[in-house]
Amino acid sequence: MRRKADLPRKQCAHCERPFTWRKKWARVWDDVKYCSQRCRRAPRLAAPQKDGAT
């Protein structure tokens, strides 16, 4: 049996928090980008703009 600390980890593309592998993601782990449905549905954050370009 594996310990939770030994499972693979990724960083969420939206909230940038780390999340660990789940059994339901076993077949699609390479495609998983978001930690939750909420992050997946959330609007994408725009890149910060530089203030000196006015």
PyMOL commands that set and color helices and strands:
alter all, ss='L'
color gray80, all
select helices_A, chain A and resi 4-6+23-25+29-31+37-41
alter helices_A, ss='H'
color red, helices_A
select strands_A, chain A and resi 9-11+18-20
alter strands_A, ss='S'
color yellow, strands_A
deselect
rebuild
show_as cartoon
